[in-house]
Amino acid sequence: MSLNIVTYYKANEIPELPGTNIFHSKELFLIYEATPTYAPVLIVAYQNEQPIAKLFVAIRKRTRFLPPSLIRHCVVFGTGEYMNDETDKEGIFGQLLERLTKDILRDSYLVEFRNLENSLFGYKYFRINNYFPINWLRVRNSLHGQTYFEDRFSESRRRQIKKGLKNGAEIYEAHSFEEIRSFSKMLRINYSSKVRKHFPSIEFFEHFYEHAVSNGHGKVFIVKYKEKIIGGSVCIFSGSTSYLWFSGGMKKIYKKQHPCVLATWQALDYAYKNGYRHMEFLDVGLPFKKHGYRDFVLRFGGKQSSTRRWYRFSWNFLNNLMMKIYS
């Protein structure tokens, strides 16, 4: 299939495009473009001047002082969005992946594909472009069906929710930039490195609120105790799934209020009451390593399943070694 592949580096260059996947949208592009230390890229496939597929890339930039250099890590959520079910999606993905690998690896040391809906999709083309897979885990709560979702919680979780509310904790939706700034500062200080090593800047949350929350594609929930923000969570919505992107709280100082538990419970409760079929927890860790955050979220009744992430280093010697290890 002959396609015209176009790479966009500026939001004002991107035309209006069809699609509903928030992870491959211009909306998410705007959030990352306005956030320091990020450089977004959108790769679009056209056939007869009609867009038929798109792939969003978030490039994280950080400065290393010894030796001095700019390190760039490229992350892709999923394998793109395709506008026509009758097209050869994997073949189109192969062309998008080839363009991404050629353009992005010139300036990035690593490309990472995560949160794959189908772990087998694109296998052939990942291998052709010298990517290697690492097994991963995903945790997803089913929110549809006749059973109320809280019935799947562990007994200790239900008890902690009741105690947290009884001991004075309150839960709200964030409705101002001031609340967003206070929340993000609290979360940065209290965010465990066991959840995710990289935590975005305050500007990310401000622009998430400006673009995603205001358009109904996301929510920021905050947990307060005596007017002080002690916890919270960030959700992004795509299709019939709510994704818990960030969550945490001051659990050591406010043990009796259980801010981490309440922040997660509120995200689940909102998704359930607003008709989302699933809620997925992003980044719950490697399958062969004990992971505190994964153990925490599993007590909310979700199920874990195996998936994979695909990686490609720009340094050929290291990439070849990893391909041999994970062949």
ABEGO torsion letter per residue (X at the ends): XBBBBBBBABAAABBBBBEABAAABAAAAAAAAABBGBBBBBBBBBBGGBBABBBBBBBBBBBBAOBBBBBBBBBBBEAEBBABAABBAAAAAAAAAAAAAAAAAAABABBBBBGBABAABGAAAAAAAGBBBBBBBBBBBBABEABBAAAABBAAAAAAAAAAAAAGBBBBBBABAAAAAAAAAAAAAABBAAABABBBBAAAAAAAAAAAAAAGABBBBBBBBGGBBABEBBBBBBEABBBBABBEBBAAABAAAGAAAAAAAAAAAAAAAAGBABBBBBGAEBAABBBAAAAAAAAAGBBBBBBBBBBBBABAAAAAAAAAAAX
